[in-house]
């Protein structure tokens, strides 16, 4: 199991605390420092079953600078979104937990983190 975190994020800290409390084995990826490639973002999106706009933090200042709110949300624009997430990792929703069974969840709630734990 791997968890993508921003240590300054309270949801990330809560998720890590829950993983620790449950004795889970996992690795931490500080994705602002160890920025995911476009390929890694595509892979995690597939595991999540989501589109890039589904995991984009549109309230971030850089999102406003880029005008992301006005970008089309369609297959033709998918690569543009993925590139923006890789170039500006602050835009990636967090934490993302990749489970050993090949799935992933956005662990913003205790329920979501427990779901990931149940997947191994």
Residue pairs with C-beta under 8 A, 6 or more apart in sequence:
1 19
1 24
1 25
1 26
1 27
1 97
1 98
1 99
1 100
1 116
1 120
2 26
2 27
2 28
2 29
2 97
2 98
3 12
3 15
3 16
3 19
3 26
3 27
3 28
3 29
3 95
3 96
3 97
3 98
3 107
4 29
4 31
4 36
4 44
4 92
4 94
4 95
4 96
4 97
5 12
5 13
5 15
5 16
5 28
5 29
5 30
5 31
5 94
5 95
6 12
6 30
6 31
6 32
6 90
6 94
6 95
7 13
7 30
9 94
9 95
11 94
11 95
11 107
11 108
12 94
12 95
14 110
14 113
15 95
15 97
15 107
15 113
16 28
16 95
18 110
18 113
18 114
18 117
19 26
19 113
19 117
22 117
24 117
26 97
29 36
31 89
31 92
31 94
32 89
32 90
35 86
35 89
36 44
36 85
36 86
36 89
36 92
37 86
38 79
38 82
38 83
38 85
38 86
41 52
41 82
41 85
41 86
41 92
42 82
44 96
44 98
44 104
45 51
45 52
45 55
45 82
47 98
47 102
47 103
47 104
48 54
48 55
48 96
48 103
48 104
48 105
48 106
50 106
51 73
51 78
51 81
52 78
52 81
52 82
52 84
52 85
53 71
53 73
53 81
54 93
55 85
55 92
55 93
55 96
55 106
56 63
56 68
56 81
56 84
56 85
56 91
56 92
56 93
57 63
57 90
57 91
57 92
57 93
58 68
58 69
60 88
60 90
60 91
62 88
62 90
62 91
63 69
63 88
63 91
66 84
66 88
68 81
68 84
68 91
71 77
71 80
71 81
73 81
84 91
85 91
85 92
93 106
93 108
94 106
94 108
95 106
95 107
95 108
96 104
96 105
96 106
96 107
97 104
97 105
97 106
97 107
97 112
97 113
97 116
98 104
99 105
99 116
99 119
99 120
100 119
100 120
101 119
101 120
103 116
103 119
104 116
105 112
105 113
105 115
105 116
106 112
107 113
107 116
